[in-house]
Amino acid sequence: MNRSVLFLLLILISSTSQAQDAVVRKLQMESLRQIKRDVPDTGKKTWIKGGAYALSIGQGSQSNWAAGGDDFSFTINTSLRLFAFYKKTKHSWDNTLDINFGYLNTTSLGSRKNDDRFDLLSKYGLKLNKKFNLATLVNFRSQFLKGYTYPNNVKTFASAFLSPAYLVVSQGIDFKPNKELSIFVSPVTSRWVFVTDSTLSAKGEYGVKQHTHSINQNGAFATIGYQRAFNKMVSYKSRVDLFSNYQKDPQNVDVFMTNTLSAKVAKIIAFSWNVDMIYDDDVRLFGPENSSPGLQFKSIIGVGLQVKI
């Protein structure tokens, strides 16, 4: 009987020892595993916000600029560019605000404002597939201060706040093949042109009838947006708007194009080159008799402060 008890005790001790050995081996194996650190967060932000502020000194040139200005000038220019992008499931909402404001100086005419503009673009999209969205676009742009032209060296009032101003409401298809390019096309678009200044509206400037302050135009609209950072130093942003008025000369397509090339030369110092081009068939201020449309061109090259917000 004592031998049986002793035998059972030996079996129990052996089993306990083996179990302990297995637990020890398991702990040893787990201690040898590589510990993963900085596991990336799989959650995506629904809002991405930011912007940039720039203050530059440079030289500007322009031709046929309806809002006023000299062909060549010394410029002090400031710009603020803000963006807020929303994306969740099938819904997206892109918002951008560009503000440009500056002064120029010429030897013949003294100091006056130049490059004065604000531009708000908002676009809501409903995802159809990986590259196409059903989208609604709203765009509003105008300027803050008065502008003048100088035909034959005579100072002539040409523009003001909300004179002109452009409001576009459009429903169409937005094609986004990658993060850098967006192509929006719409056959159903309404555009309003506002001239709130009584002096300019009395002349029927910018396509409105005399003594009226607005005109509505229906037509086709397309806008192409492209932005790319080539590296940490050099970036490029471009936008082209095209509008065809169904009600009057639809073959004469209005064009608005803006381009910005930026290259950092130090942490907060950057070289910039801005090129704007406008063709509006309703702006008939050019030609020998100042009664024809024309391509408006403006270029500003500068260097100065640039910081991200």
DAKASUL-V731648 format. One record per pair of residues at least 12 apart in sequence whose C-alpha atoms are under 10 Angstrom apart, sorted by sequence separation. I is the first residue (numbers start at 0). J is the second residue. D is the distance in whole Angstrom. If there is no record, write none. Layout:
[[I;J;D] [I;J;D]]
This chain:
[[59;71;6] [60;72;6] [82;94;6] [83;95;7] [100;112;8] [101;113;5] [102;114;8] [122;134;7] [123;135;5] [124;136;9] [145;157;8] [146;158;5] [147;159;9] [171;183;7] [172;184;6] [173;185;9] [193;205;8] [194;206;9] [197;209;10] [198;210;9] [199;211;10] [200;212;6] [224;236;8] [225;237;5] [226;238;9] [240;252;10] [241;253;6] [242;254;7] [259;271;7] [260;272;5] [261;273;9] [280;292;5] [281;293;10] [282;294;10] [58;71;7] [59;72;5] [60;73;9] [81;94;8] [82;95;4] [83;96;9] [100;113;7] [101;114;6] [102;115;9] [122;135;6] [123;136;7] [145;158;5] [146;159;6] [170;183;9] [171;184;6] [172;185;7] [192;205;8] [193;206;9] [194;207;7] [197;210;7] [199;212;9] [200;213;9] [224;237;6] [225;238;6] [240;253;8] [241;254;5] [242;255;9] [259;272;6] [260;273;7] [279;292;7] [280;293;8] [58;72;6] [59;73;6] [60;74;10] [81;95;6] [82;96;6] [99;113;9] [100;114;6] [101;115;6] [121;135;8] [122;136;4] [123;137;9] [144;158;8] [145;159;4] [146;160;9] [169;183;10] [170;184;8] [171;185;4] [172;186;10] [192;206;8] [193;207;8] [196;210;10] [197;211;8] [223;237;8] [224;238;5] [225;239;9] [240;254;6] [241;255;7] [258;272;8] [259;273;5] [260;274;9] [278;292;7] [279;293;8] [280;294;9] [57;72;9] [58;73;5] [59;74;6] [80;95;7] [81;96;5] [82;97;9] [99;114;6] [100;115;4] [101;116;10] [121;136;6] [122;137;6] [143;158;10] [144;159;5] [145;160;7] [169;184;9] [170;185;6] [171;186;7] [192;207;7] [195;210;10] [196;211;10] [197;212;8] [223;238;6] [224;239;7] [239;254;7] [240;255;5] [241;256;9] [258;273;6] [259;274;7] [278;293;6] [279;294;8] [57;73;6] [58;74;6] [59;75;10] [80;96;6] [81;97;7] [98;114;10] [99;115;5] [100;116;7] [120;136;7] [121;137;5] [122;138;8] [142;158;8] [143;159;7] [144;160;5] [145;161;10] [146;162;10] [169;185;6] [170;186;8] [171;187;7] [191;207;10] [194;210;10] [195;211;9] [196;212;8] [222;238;7] [223;239;5] [224;240;9] [239;255;6] [240;256;6] [257;273;7] [258;274;5] [259;275;9] [277;293;8] [278;294;5] [279;295;9] [56;73;8] [57;74;5] [58;75;9] [59;76;10] [79;96;8] [80;97;5] [81;98;9] [98;115;8] [99;116;5] [100;117;9] [120;137;6] [121;138;6] [141;158;10] [142;159;7] [143;160;5] [144;161;9] [145;162;9] [169;186;8] [170;187;6] [171;188;9] [194;211;8] [195;212;5] [222;239;5] [223;240;7] [238;255;8] [239;256;4] [240;257;9] [257;274;6] [258;275;6] [277;294;6] [278;295;6] [56;74;6] [57;75;7] [58;76;10] [79;97;6] [80;98;6] [98;116;6] [99;117;6] [119;137;8] [120;138;5] [121;139;9] [141;159;9] [142;160;5] [143;161;8] [144;162;10] [169;187;6] [170;188;7] [193;211;9] [194;212;5] [195;213;8] [221;239;8] [222;240;4] [223;241;9] [238;256;6] [239;257;7] [256;274;8] [257;275;4] [258;276;9] [276;294;7] [277;295;5] [278;296;9] [55;74;8] [56;75;5] [57;76;8] [78;97;7] [79;98;5] [80;99;9] [97;116;8] [98;117;4] [99;118;9] [119;138;6] [120;139;7] [141;160;7] [142;161;6] [143;162;9] [168;187;9] [169;188;4] [170;189;9] [193;212;6] [194;213;6] [221;240;6] [222;241;6] [237;256;7] [238;257;5] [239;258;9] [256;275;6] [257;276;6] [276;295;6] [277;296;7] [55;75;6] [56;76;6] [78;98;5] [79;99;7] [97;117;6] [98;118;7] [118;138;7] [119;139;5] [120;140;9] [141;161;6] [142;162;8] [168;188;6] [169;189;6] [192;212;8] [193;213;4] [194;214;9] [220;240;7] [221;241;5] [222;242;9] [237;257;6] [238;258;7] [255;275;8] [256;276;5] [257;277;9] [275;295;8] [276;296;5] [277;297;9] [54;75;8] [55;76;5] [56;77;9] [77;98;8] [78;99;4] [79;100;9] [96;117;7] [97;118;5] [98;119;9] [118;139;6] [119;140;6] [140;161;9] [141;162;7] [142;163;8] [167;188;7] [168;189;5] [169;190;8] [192;213;5] [193;214;7] [220;241;6] [221;242;7] [236;257;8] [237;258;4] [238;259;9] [255;276;6] [256;277;6] [275;296;6] [276;297;6] [54;76;6] [55;77;6] [77;99;6] [78;100;6] [96;118;6] [97;119;7] [117;139;8] [118;140;4] [119;141;9] [141;163;6] [142;164;8] [167;189;6] [168;190;7] [191;213;7] [192;214;5] [193;215;9] [219;241;8] [220;242;5] [221;243;9] [236;258;6] [237;259;6] [254;276;8] [255;277;5] [256;278;9] [274;296;8] [275;297;5] [276;298;9] [53;76;8] [54;77;4] [55;78;9] [76;99;7] [77;100;5] [78;101;8] [95;118;8] [96;119;5] [97;120;9] [117;140;6] [118;141;7] [140;163;9] [141;164;4] [166;189;8] [167;190;4] [168;191;9] [191;214;6] [192;215;7] [219;242;6] [220;243;7] [235;258;8] [236;259;5] [237;260;9] [254;277;5] [255;278;7] [274;297;6] [275;298;6] [53;77;6] [54;78;7] [76;100;6] [77;101;6] [95;119;6] [96;120;7] [116;140;7] [117;141;6] [118;142;9] [140;164;6] [141;165;7] [166;190;6] [167;191;7] [190;214;8] [191;215;5] [192;216;8] [218;242;7] [219;243;5] [220;244;9] [235;259;6] [236;260;7] [253;277;8] [254;278;5] [255;279;8] [273;297;8] [274;298;4] [275;299;9] [52;77;8] [53;78;5] [54;79;9] [75;100;9] [76;101;4] [77;102;9] [94;119;8] [95;120;5] [96;121;9] [116;141;6] [117;142;6] [139;164;7] [140;165;5] [141;166;9] [165;190;7] [166;191;5] [167;192;9] [190;215;6] [191;216;6] [217;242;9] [218;243;5] [219;244;7] [234;259;8] [235;260;5] [236;261;9] [253;278;5] [254;279;7] [273;298;6] [274;299;7] [52;78;6] [53;79;7] [75;101;5] [76;102;6] [94;120;6] [95;121;7] [115;141;9] [116;142;4] [117;143;8] [139;165;6] [140;166;7] [165;191;6] [166;192;7] [189;215;7] [190;216;5] [191;217;9] [216;242;10] [217;243;8] [218;244;5] [219;245;7] [234;260;6] [235;261;6] [252;278;8] [253;279;5] [254;280;9] [272;298;7] [273;299;5] [274;300;9] [51;78;8] [52;79;5] [53;80;9] [74;101;7] [75;102;5] [76;103;8] [93;120;8] [94;121;5] [95;122;9] [115;142;6] [116;143;7] [138;165;8] [139;166;5] [140;167;9] [164;191;8] [165;192;5] [166;193;8] [189;216;6] [190;217;6] [216;243;9] [217;244;6] [218;245;5] [233;260;8] [234;261;5] [235;262;9] [251;278;9] [252;279;8] [253;280;6] [272;299;6] [273;300;6] [51;79;6] [52;80;6] [74;102;6] [75;103;6] [93;121;6] [94;122;7] [114;142;9] [115;143;6] [116;144;9] [138;166;6] [139;167;7] [164;192;6] [165;193;6] [188;216;8] [189;217;5] [190;218;8] [216;244;6] [217;245;6] [218;246;8] [233;261;6] [234;262;7] [251;279;9] [252;280;7] [253;281;9] [271;299;8] [272;300;5] [273;301;9] [50;79;7] [51;80;5] [52;81;9] [73;102;8] [74;103;4] [75;104;9] [92;121;7] [93;122;5] [94;123;9] [115;144;7] [137;166;7] [138;167;5] [139;168;9] [163;192;7] [164;193;5] [165;194;9] [188;217;6] [189;218;7] [190;219;10] [215;244;10] [216;245;8] [217;246;7] [218;247;9] [232;261;8] [233;262;4] [234;263;9] [251;280;7] [271;300;6] [272;301;7] [50;80;5] [51;81;7] [72;102;10] [73;103;5] [74;104;6] [92;122;6] [93;123;6] [115;145;9] [137;167;6] [138;168;7] [162;192;9] [163;193;5] [164;194;7] [187;217;7] [188;218;5] [189;219;8] [190;220;9] [216;246;7] [217;247;10] [219;249;9] [232;262;5] [233;263;6] [251;281;10] [270;300;8] [271;301;5] [272;302;9] [49;80;9] [50;81;4] [51;82;9] [72;103;6] [73;104;5] [74;105;9] [91;122;8] [92;123;4] [93;124;8] [113;144;9] [115;146;9] [136;167;8] [137;168;5] [138;169;9] [161;192;9] [162;193;6] [163;194;5] [164;195;9] [186;217;9] [187;218;6] [188;219;6] [189;220;9] [216;247;9] [218;249;8] [231;262;9] [232;263;5] [233;264;9] [270;301;6] [271;302;6] [49;81;6] [50;82;6] [71;103;9] [72;104;6] [73;105;7] [91;123;6] [92;124;6] [112;144;8] [113;145;10] [114;146;10] [136;168;6] [137;169;7] [161;193;6] [162;194;4] [163;195;8] [186;218;7] [187;219;6] [188;220;6] [220;252;10] [222;254;10] [224;256;10] [226;258;10] [230;262;10] [231;263;8] [232;264;8] [248;280;9] [269;301;9] [270;302;4] [271;303;8] [48;81;8] [49;82;6] [50;83;9] [71;104;9] [72;105;5] [73;106;9] [90;123;8] [91;124;5] [92;125;9] [112;145;8] [113;146;8] [135;168;8] [136;169;5] [137;170;9] [161;194;6] [162;195;6] [163;196;9] [185;218;9] [186;219;4] [187;220;8] [188;221;9] [219;252;9] [220;253;10] [221;254;10] [222;255;9] [223;256;9] [224;257;10] [225;258;10] [226;259;9] [227;260;10] [228;261;9] [229;262;10] [232;265;9] [247;280;10] [269;302;6] [270;303;7] [48;82;6] [49;83;7] [69;103;9] [71;105;8] [72;106;9] [90;124;6] [91;125;7] [111;145;10] [112;146;7] [113;147;10] [135;169;6] [136;170;6] [160;194;9] [161;195;6] [162;196;6] [185;219;6] [186;220;6] [222;256;10] [226;260;10] [228;262;10] [232;266;9] [247;281;10] [268;302;7] [269;303;6] [270;304;9] [271;305;10] [47;82;8] [48;83;4] [49;84;9] [68;103;9] [69;104;9] [70;105;10] [89;124;8] [90;125;5] [91;126;8] [111;146;9] [112;147;9] [134;169;8] [135;170;5] [136;171;8] [159;194;9] [160;195;8] [161;196;8] [162;197;9] [184;219;8] [185;220;5] [186;221;9] [268;303;5] [269;304;6] [270;305;9] [47;83;6] [48;84;6] [69;105;8] [74;110;10] [76;112;10] [78;114;10] [89;125;6] [90;126;6] [111;147;9] [134;170;6] [135;171;6] [136;172;10] [158;194;9] [159;195;9] [160;196;8] [163;199;9] [184;220;6] [185;221;6] [233;269;9] [235;271;10] [237;273;10] [239;275;10] [244;280;10] [267;303;8] [268;304;5] [269;305;6] [46;83;7] [47;84;5] [48;85;9] [73;110;9] [74;111;10] [75;112;9] [76;113;8] [77;114;9] [78;115;9] [80;117;10] [82;119;10] [84;121;10] [86;123;10] [88;125;9] [89;126;5] [90;127;10] [133;170;8] [134;171;5] [135;172;8] [136;173;10] [159;196;7] [162;199;8] [163;200;10] [183;220;8] [184;221;4] [185;222;9] [232;269;9] [233;270;9] [234;271;10] [235;272;10] [236;273;10] [237;274;9] [238;275;10] [239;276;9] [240;277;9] [241;278;10] [242;279;9] [243;280;10] [267;304;6] [268;305;6] [269;306;9] [46;84;6] [47;85;7] [69;107;10] [72;110;10] [74;112;9] [75;113;9] [76;114;7] [77;115;9] [78;116;9] [79;117;9] [80;118;10] [81;119;10] [82;120;10] [83;121;10] [84;122;10] [85;123;9] [86;124;9] [88;126;8] [89;127;8] [133;171;6] [134;172;6] [135;173;9] [158;196;8] [162;200;9] [183;221;5] [184;222;7] [233;271;10] [237;275;10] [239;277;10] [264;302;9] [266;304;9] [267;305;5] [268;306;8] [45;84;8] [46;85;5] [47;86;9] [69;108;9] [74;113;8] [75;114;10] [76;115;9] [78;117;10] [82;121;10] [84;123;10] [89;128;9] [132;171;9] [133;172;5] [134;173;6] [182;221;7] [183;222;5] [184;223;9] [263;302;9] [264;303;10] [265;304;10] [266;305;9] [267;306;6] [44;84;10] [45;85;5] [46;86;7] [74;114;9] [89;129;10] [132;172;6] [133;173;6] [134;174;10] [158;198;10] [159;199;9] [182;222;6] [183;223;6] [254;294;9] [255;295;9] [256;296;10] [257;297;10] [258;298;9] [259;299;10] [260;300;10] [261;301;10] [262;302;9] [263;303;10] [265;305;10] [266;306;9] [267;307;9] [44;85;8] [45;86;5] [46;87;9] [72;113;9] [91;132;9] [108;149;9] [131;172;7] [132;173;5] [133;174;9] [157;198;10] [158;199;8] [163;204;9] [164;205;10] [181;222;8] [182;223;5] [183;224;9] [253;294;10] [254;295;10] [257;298;10] [259;300;10] [261;302;9] [263;304;10] [44;86;8] [45;87;6] [69;111;10] [90;132;9] [92;134;9] [94;136;10] [96;138;10] [98;140;10] [100;142;9] [131;173;6] [132;174;7] [156;198;9] [157;199;7] [162;204;9] [163;205;7] [181;223;6] [182;224;7] [263;305;8] [43;86;9] [44;87;8] [45;88;9] [68;111;8] [89;132;9] [90;133;10] [91;134;9] [92;135;10] [93;136;9] [94;137;10] [95;138;10] [96;139;10] [97;140;9] [98;141;10] [99;142;9] [100;143;8] [130;173;8] [131;174;5] [132;175;8] [156;199;8] [162;205;9] [163;206;10] [180;223;8] [181;224;5] [182;225;9] [262;305;10] [43;87;9] [59;103;8] [67;111;10] [68;112;8] [69;113;9] [90;134;10] [92;136;10] [94;138;10] [96;140;10] [98;142;9] [99;143;10] [100;144;9] [108;152;9] [115;159;10] [116;160;9] [130;174;6] [131;175;6] [163;207;10] [180;224;6] [181;225;6] [261;305;9] [46;91;10] [50;95;9] [56;101;10] [58;103;9] [59;104;10] [67;112;9] [68;113;6] [98;143;10] [107;152;9] [115;160;10] [127;172;10] [129;174;9] [130;175;5] [131;176;8] [179;224;8] [180;225;5] [181;226;9] [45;91;9] [46;92;9] [47;93;10] [48;94;9] [49;95;10] [50;96;9] [51;97;10] [52;98;10] [53;99;10] [54;100;10] [55;101;9] [56;102;10] [57;103;9] [58;104;10] [67;113;8] [68;114;9] [108;154;9] [118;164;10] [122;168;10] [127;173;10] [128;174;10] [129;175;8] [130;176;5] [158;204;9] [179;225;6] [180;226;7] [46;93;10] [48;95;10] [50;97;10] [54;101;9] [56;103;10] [66;113;9] [67;114;9] [117;164;10] [118;165;10] [119;166;10] [120;167;9] [121;168;10] [122;169;9] [123;170;10] [124;171;10] [125;172;10] [126;173;9] [129;176;8] [130;177;8] [136;183;9] [157;204;9] [158;205;10] [178;225;9] [179;226;5] [180;227;9] [66;114;9] [122;170;10] [124;172;9] [125;173;9] [129;177;10] [135;183;9] [165;213;10] [167;215;10] [169;217;10] [171;219;10] [173;221;10] [178;226;9] [179;227;6] [66;115;9] [124;173;8] [134;183;8] [136;185;9] [163;212;9] [164;213;9] [166;215;9] [167;216;10] [168;217;10] [169;218;10] [170;219;10] [171;220;9] [172;221;10] [173;222;9] [174;223;10] [175;224;10] [178;227;9] [179;228;9] [123;173;10] [131;181;10] [133;183;10] [134;184;9] [135;185;9] [162;212;9] [163;213;9] [167;217;10] [169;219;9] [170;220;9] [171;221;9] [173;223;10] [122;173;9] [130;181;10] [131;182;10] [132;183;9] [134;185;9] [137;188;10] [139;190;10] [162;213;10] [169;220;7] [131;183;10] [136;188;9] [137;189;10] [138;190;9] [139;191;10] [141;193;9] [168;220;10] [169;221;9] [190;242;9] [137;190;10] [167;220;9] [189;242;10] [59;113;9] [188;242;9] [190;244;9] [59;114;9] [188;243;9] [189;244;9] [182;238;10] [186;242;10] [188;244;9] [179;236;9] [180;237;10] [181;238;10] [182;239;10] [183;240;10] [184;241;9] [185;242;10] [186;243;9] [188;245;10] [186;245;10] [122;183;10] [206;279;9] [205;279;8] [206;280;8] [207;281;8] [167;242;10] [205;280;9] [206;281;5] [207;282;10] [66;142;9] [205;281;6] [206;282;6] [204;281;8] [205;282;5] [206;283;8] [67;145;9] [68;146;7] [69;147;9] [204;282;7] [205;283;8] [66;145;8] [67;146;5] [68;147;7] [69;148;8] [204;283;8] [205;284;9] [66;146;5] [67;147;4] [68;148;6] [69;149;8] [204;284;9] [65;146;9] [66;147;7] [67;148;4] [68;149;8] [65;147;8] [66;148;7] [67;149;8] [64;147;10] [65;148;7] [64;148;8] [63;148;9] [136;222;10] [67;154;10] [67;155;9] [67;156;8] [68;157;10] [66;156;9] [67;157;6] [66;157;6] [67;158;8] [65;157;7] [66;158;5] [64;157;10] [65;158;8] [66;159;8] [66;162;9] [66;163;9] [157;284;10] [150;285;10] [150;289;9] [65;205;9] [114;275;10] [114;297;9] [114;298;10] [114;299;9] [64;275;10] [64;276;9] [65;277;9] [55;268;9] [57;270;10] [59;272;10] [61;274;9] [63;276;10] [64;277;8] [53;267;9] [54;268;10] [55;269;8] [56;270;10] [57;271;9] [58;272;10] [59;273;9] [60;274;10] [61;275;9] [62;276;10] [63;277;9] [65;279;10] [53;268;9] [54;269;9] [55;270;8] [56;271;10] [57;272;9] [59;274;10] [61;276;10] [63;278;10] [53;269;9] [55;271;8] [65;282;8] [53;271;9] [65;283;9] [65;284;7] [64;284;9] [65;285;9] [63;284;8] [64;285;9] [63;285;7] [63;286;9] [76;299;9] [75;299;10] [76;300;10] [74;299;8] [76;301;8] [70;296;10] [71;297;10] [73;299;9] [74;300;9] [75;301;8] [76;302;10] [77;303;10] [79;305;10] [81;307;10] [65;292;10] [70;297;9] [71;298;10] [72;299;9] [73;300;10] [74;301;8] [75;302;10] [76;303;9] [77;304;9] [78;305;9] [79;306;10] [80;307;9] [81;308;8] [65;293;9] [69;297;10] [70;298;10] [71;299;10] [73;301;10] [75;303;10] [77;305;10] [79;307;10] [80;308;9] [63;292;9] [64;293;9] [65;294;10] [66;295;10] [68;297;9] [79;308;10] [63;293;7] [64;294;8] [65;295;7] [62;293;9] [63;294;7] [64;295;5] [65;296;10] [62;294;8] [63;295;5] [64;296;6] [62;295;6] [63;296;7] [64;297;7] [61;295;8] [62;296;5] [63;297;9] [61;296;5] [62;297;6] [60;296;8] [61;297;4] [62;298;9] [60;297;6] [61;298;6] [59;297;7] [60;298;5] [61;299;9] [59;298;6] [60;299;6] [58;298;8] [59;299;4] [60;300;9] [58;299;6] [59;300;6] [57;299;7] [58;300;5] [59;301;8] [56;299;9] [57;300;5] [58;301;6] [55;299;10] [56;300;8] [57;301;4] [58;302;10] [55;300;9] [56;301;5] [57;302;6] [55;301;5] [56;302;6] [57;303;9] [54;301;9] [55;302;5] [56;303;6] [54;302;8] [55;303;4] [56;304;9] [53;302;9] [54;303;6] [55;304;6] [53;303;7] [54;304;5] [55;305;8] [53;304;5] [54;305;7] [52;304;8] [53;305;4] [54;306;9] [52;305;6] [53;306;7] [51;305;7] [52;306;5] [53;307;9] [51;306;6] [52;307;6] [50;306;9] [51;307;4] [52;308;7] [50;307;6] [51;308;5] [49;307;7] [50;308;5] [49;308;6] [48;308;9]]
